[in-house]
Amino acid sequence: MGEPSRTLIISDGGLGAAVAVFHASERSGSEDRVLVWPADAGADASHSRARRRAMERSATLAGGLVLRSAAQGTGGVPGMLLAALDAAATENAAAVVWPASAGVPAEPFEADATQAADNAESAILSERLWAIQTGGSVRLETPFADLPDASVCELALDAGLRPEACWWWGGQDEEARVESERWLGAFACLGLTADRPAVEAPHGPVPARGPARGQAVVRGQGGRTGTRG
């Protein structure tokens, strides 16, 4: 048997996960399947169904597969990451992608430096702990760990993804409305309006209210900010 080359994507049915699935499918060989692994979406049944539908749409477009196993809601983020690594090993996957980002709600161009560091640290420690416990070798990747919301949206635009692919699209409860407002606001800063039927790559400069395209504001401890090009 050859070396495993499958990729397992931790998914909550959100935008970052959809982008990660797309990227994994682009680099996978024709015989490799992208695996979408449902993270614990909580006890709300309607949210679980909406997230599952979003995962299935994303997996179908990527020629991938949604796994049945999911985190059990214990151990927080470390427990979820360890469970994902277990699932990857079971499915003969070489890597796990955790699409967590560092966006600041209502501030699409800002990234929370503390959250970014937490994302990276959680991934590193979880991968090391899992390797010690199991003797296995599965990479845990965090490609969006330090990105603000606008950068995640830009990646989605480049991939031709639609906001409608996300679990929160059309949701009527408070959590769905909060997520929708957050992400559609970020898309709007890149020139996309909510009533457009599909996401297309924006043309021209980013509006003056934000940094230049390709730059992100990084918010550190104590409220300090800077730009990253």
C-alpha positions in Angstrom: 0.0 0.0 0.0 1.3 3.5 -0.9 1.7 6.4 1.4 -1.7 7.9 2.4 -2.5 11.1 0.5 -6.1 11.7 1.5 -7.0 14.9 3.4 -9.6 15.2 6.1 -11.3 18.6 6.5 -12.8 19.5 9.9 -16.1 21.2 9.0 -18.8 23.1 10.7 -20.6 23.8 7.4 -19.1 27.4 7.3 -17.2 29.4 4.7 -13.7 28.5 5.8 -14.5 24.8 5.7 -15.9 25.1 2.2 -12.8 26.9 1.0 -10.6 24.2 2.7 -12.5 21.4 0.9 -12.1 23.2 -2.4 -8.3 23.6 -1.9 -7.9 20.0 -0.9 -9.8 18.8 -3.9 -7.6 20.9 -6.2 -4.4 19.2 -4.9 -5.7 15.7 -4.5 -5.0 13.0 -7.1 -7.8 11.5 -9.2 -8.0 8.4 -6.9 -8.0 10.4 -3.7 -11.1 11.5 -1.9 -11.5 14.5 0.2 -13.0 13.6 3.6 -15.3 16.0 5.3 -15.5 15.4 9.0 -18.4 17.0 10.9 -17.2 18.9 14.0 -19.7 19.0 16.9 -22.4 21.5 15.9 -24.0 21.5 19.4 -27.4 20.2 20.4 -29.6 22.2 18.2 -31.1 19.8 15.7 -32.0 22.4 13.1 -28.4 23.7 13.0 -27.1 20.2 12.8 -29.2 19.5 9.7 -28.3 22.8 8.1 -24.6 22.2 8.7 -24.8 18.6 7.4 -26.5 19.8 4.2 -23.8 22.4 3.7 -21.1 19.8 4.2 -22.8 17.5 1.7 -23.0 20.2 -0.9 -19.3 21.0 -0.4 -18.2 17.4 -0.6 -20.3 16.7 -3.7 -18.6 19.6 -5.6 -15.2 18.3 -4.5 -16.0 14.7 -5.3 -15.5 13.9 -1.6 -17.2 12.1 1.1 -18.9 13.3 4.4 -18.0 11.0 7.2 -20.5 9.9 9.8 -18.2 10.2 12.8 -18.3 13.5 14.7 -16.8 15.0 17.8 -18.8 14.2 21.0 -18.7 17.6 22.5 -16.1 16.8 25.2 -12.7 18.2 25.7 -13.3 21.5 23.8 -11.1 22.3 20.9 -8.3 19.9 21.9 -10.7 17.0 22.2 -12.2 17.8 18.8 -8.8 18.0 17.2 -7.7 14.7 18.7 -10.9 13.0 17.5 -10.3 14.4 14.0 -6.8 13.0 14.0 -8.2 9.6 15.1 -10.7 9.7 12.2 -8.0 10.6 9.7 -5.8 7.7 10.8 -8.8 5.4 10.5 -9.5 6.6 7.0 -5.8 6.4 5.9 -5.6 10.2 5.5 -2.2 11.9 5.6 -3.4 15.3 6.8 -6.2 17.0 8.8 -7.1 20.6 7.9 -8.7 22.7 10.6 -10.0 25.8 8.9 -10.2 28.1 12.0 -9.5 31.7 11.3 -8.9 34.8 13.4 -11.6 37.2 12.2 -13.1 39.9 14.4 -16.9 40.2 13.9 -18.0 43.5 12.3 -14.3 44.3 11.5 -13.7 42.3 8.2 -10.1 43.4 7.7 -9.0 42.9 11.3 -7.4 39.7 12.6 -7.2 39.0 16.3 -3.5 38.2 17.0 -4.3 36.4 20.2 -6.9 34.1 18.5 -4.4 33.4 15.7 -1.8 32.4 18.2 -4.3 30.2 20.1 -5.3 28.5 16.8 -1.7 27.7 16.0 -0.8 26.6 19.5 -3.9 24.3 19.8 -3.0 22.6 16.5 0.7 22.1 17.3 0.0 20.7 20.8 -2.8 18.5 19.7 -0.7 17.0 16.8 2.2 16.3 19.2 0.0 14.8 21.9 -1.8 12.6 19.4 1.5 11.4 18.0 2.8 10.5 21.5 -0.4 8.7 22.4 -0.8 6.7 19.2 2.6 6.6 17.6 0.9 7.7 14.4 1.9 10.4 11.9 -0.9 12.7 10.6 -0.3 16.3 9.9 -2.6 18.9 11.4 -2.7 22.0 9.2 -4.2 25.4 9.9 -4.0 27.4 6.7 -6.3 30.2 7.8 -5.2 30.5 11.4 -4.3 34.1 11.2 -6.6 35.4 8.5 -9.3 38.0 9.0 -12.8 37.5 7.6 -12.2 39.5 4.4 -9.2 37.3 3.5 -11.3 34.1 3.9 -14.0 35.7 1.7 -11.4 36.6 -0.9 -10.3 33.0 -1.0 -13.9 31.9 -1.5 -14.3 34.4 -4.3 -11.2 33.1 -6.0 -12.6 29.5 -5.7 -16.0 30.6 -7.1 -17.9 29.6 -4.0 -21.3 31.0 -3.1 -22.4 32.3 0.3 -25.4 30.1 -0.2 -23.2 27.1 0.4 -22.8 28.0 4.1 -25.1 26.5 6.8 -26.3 29.9 7.9 -27.7 31.0 4.5 -31.4 31.7 4.9 -31.4 30.7 8.6 -34.0 32.6 10.7 -32.7 32.0 14.2 -30.3 34.3 16.1 -27.1 32.3 15.5 -27.7 32.0 11.8 -28.6 35.8 11.5 -25.4 36.7 13.4 -23.2 34.5 11.2 -25.0 35.8 8.0 -24.5 39.4 9.0 -20.8 38.8 9.8 -19.9 37.1 6.6 -22.1 39.0 4.2 -20.7 42.2 5.7 -17.2 40.9 4.9 -18.2 40.0 1.3 -19.8 43.5 0.9 -16.4 45.0 1.7 -15.0 43.2 -1.3 -17.7 44.4 -3.6 -20.3 41.6 -3.3 -23.9 42.4 -2.5 -26.2 39.8 -0.9 -28.7 39.9 -3.7 -26.3 38.7 -6.3 -27.1 35.0 -7.3 -23.5 33.9 -7.3 -20.1 34.9 -6.0 -17.8 36.3 -8.7 -14.2 37.5 -8.3 -14.4 41.3 -7.6 -12.8 43.8 -9.9 -11.2 47.0 -9.1 -9.8 48.3 -5.7 -11.3 47.5 -2.3 -13.4 50.3 -1.0 -11.5 53.0 0.9 -13.0 52.0 4.3 -10.6 49.0 4.4 -7.0 48.3 3.7 -5.8 47.7 0.2 -6.6 44.3 -1.2 -4.0 41.8 0.0 -3.5 43.6 3.3 -5.1 42.8 6.6 -5.3 44.7 9.9 -3.9 42.6 12.8 -5.3 43.4 16.2 -2.9 42.5 19.0 -3.2 42.5 22.8 -4.0 45.9 24.2 -5.9 47.0 21.1 -2.8 47.6 19.1 -3.3 47.4 15.3 -1.1 47.2 12.3 -1.3 46.0 8.7 0.0 42.9 7.1 0.7 42.8 3.4 
